[in-house]
Amino acid sequence: MAPSLREASPKLKDAMEDCREKMQKTISSLLPQTDLAEAPLFDAMRYAALNGGKRLRPFMVLEGARVFGVDQGRARRVAAAAEFVHCYSLVHDDLPAMDNSDTRRGKAALHKAFDESTAILAGDALLTLAFEVLADPETHEDPRVRVELIALLAGAIGMHGMVGGQMLDLIGEKQEFDVGTISRLQRLKTGKLIAFCCEAGAILGKANPAHRQSLRNYAHDLGLAFQVTDDLLDLEGKAEEMGKPVGQDAKKATFVSTMGVEQARARAEMLVEQSVSHLRVFDGGRVDLLKDLAYYVLERRV
């Protein structure tokens, strides 16, 4: 097992910090402030998208793009689109009708900082903006690449992806799921967007099918590992470190509730090792940061 980020990967730590700084600028430029009458909507969108966060999904996009020599300006636009989708999902997750959470990233949840109606509209607008960014020729001059990105993202977050997974999550509050169903739930709710982020750079770089499949497999196992560690953090983490309430998943069907803590932790370790093994097809050290990221997901505390 590789050592944790906190102990032994300053390169990854620096790269993630660089990603956060650059994505903050990119997101801000795509979400300018305005003095129009509907300015509260723009303010709410900026609050949701610029209010901290690890930027793991944008980092996956940028590193995947780097593997194939893609222009980083284009990659940052795709990364921003993925982050807009992620932020929309968090805004809607926190609503009273869903998880009813008052805090997010250590601050008031959007529906608390503004109001519930504005939060719904801001989430909708962030989701729509993601596709607007992908459709813009500035993202890529080849329309076929843009269409492929749009189609892949739509498939990852709709009824066969994130939204379908959220529906299963709600159903899981009322009935028990086996491990297979929980795996499917988390693959839809969390894993498919992660898969998009890992594959997007290969699409931008017009990579060969074998390389794309390797990144897809990496993302599949990493996405499940991410969710297992998320379940563990919800049980064992501290609210002040997490920046949000813990224990929110106590009534839900999770890997931890079904398998127990020790088996869940062992499963996460196994999934991380599997995810890293899928990257062996790449020569040299061009995927070293993606490997380090997998171990970071396992070791993270927030």
Protein Blocks (a to p, Z undefined) as FASTA:
>chain_A
ZZdfklmmmklmmmmmmmmmmmmmmmmmmmccdfbfklmmmmmmmmmmmngcjhlmmmmm
mmmmmmnopafklmmmmmmmmmmmmmmmmmmmmpmklnopabeehiacfklmmmmklmmm
mmmmmmmmmmmmmmpmklpmblklmmmmmmmmmmmmmmmlmmmmmmmmmmmmmbccdfkl
mmmmmmmmmmmmmmmmmmmmmmmnopafklmmmmmmmmmmmmmmmmmmmmmmmmmmcfkl
nopaehklmmpccfklmnommlmmmmmmmmmmmmmmmmmmpgcjllmmmmmmmmmmmmpc
ZZ
